[in-house]
């Protein structure tokens, strides 16, 4: 596929960044951008902070005024921020590892009428048997005391055609996608149907809402998830990791967990979510916040550096823009979601990642089935 199509195919997709002010929907006009990829050098956390500082003045609704910056951080960029292994090469190299897009307010533009699109058939990057073997390898690492919980993530891709804006909107509108959004660039598009808040922060406080634990959205599924020793243990370990991450930028003694293991519905699944809060230490900047928390603990595991080494050797392809962060930064607030249930498009193929946390009590076949269920909620939205 030629470069001309790669540029033009996404040119008319309306931006809808996750976490952007709701009142600004349909009024965002790009004024600047910066893209960074592995191998280009520098600290992506510092790069993001410097760029955002140029475009996060007082938020006004007037036409031409700055709104803020859309931020997309890949799992690999997050690993670089903490000095960890970045894993295998991404299967979607058109998508940058860090995308920063500054937006101003323009006139309100109605959403275009959606056109038809097609996606499929899907082709996985590994078999279910290979996925199960990776689960066993993680359990062996747990037995050695190397890690406590680690996320194993699989990838699949498919040819696509038709209207990319309609395709992206279908993903961003998956029921329960509180952090749904769309961002595009030269030859790439990312659409997220994520239910998970990575973090929100202002000058005084920071909040994380890690999601860990999945079951079918039935009464039986609710009972099974609520009563599962394995799911609760996995969830609590990730909450402890979130507490530790926030403590790096918190005033001493202020980290708290006001809500633990609350069940939320996303599409046809129950998900367990907790809330972790802290008061931010004086002098904390965006770069500090990113280095303290990236890559998101709920889709990595603990201890982070050991998990990054482990899964980087087990997963046959990289995670691309998935299992990272996507959101919006204004002068007043940082709002980032976790890029689970997230689709990437290049000129030829759609890419989707799904996985789950592995503990000593995990059953390999059940973990493979859970990842399939998570992916199915997205692929089902793409069936005309």
Secondary structure, 3 states (H helix, E strand, C coil): CCHHHHHHCCCCCCCECCCCCHHHCCCEEEEEEEEECCCCCCCHHHHHHHHHHHCCCCCCCCCCCEEEEEEEECHHHHHHHCCCCCCCCCCCCCCCCEEEEEEEECCCCCCCCCCCEEEEEEEECCCHHHHHHHHHHHHHHHHCCCCCEEEEEEEEEEEEEECHHHHHHHHHCCCCCCEEEEEEECCEEEEEEECCEEEEECCCEEEECCEEEEEECCHHHHHHHHHCHHHHHHHHHHHHHHHHHHHCCECCCCCEEEEEEEEEEECCEEEEEEEEEEEECCCCCHHHHHHHHCCCHHHCEECHHHHHHHHHHHCCCCCCCCCCEEEEECCCCEEEEECCCEEEECCCEEEEEEEEEECCCCCHHHHHHHHHHHHHHHHHHCCC
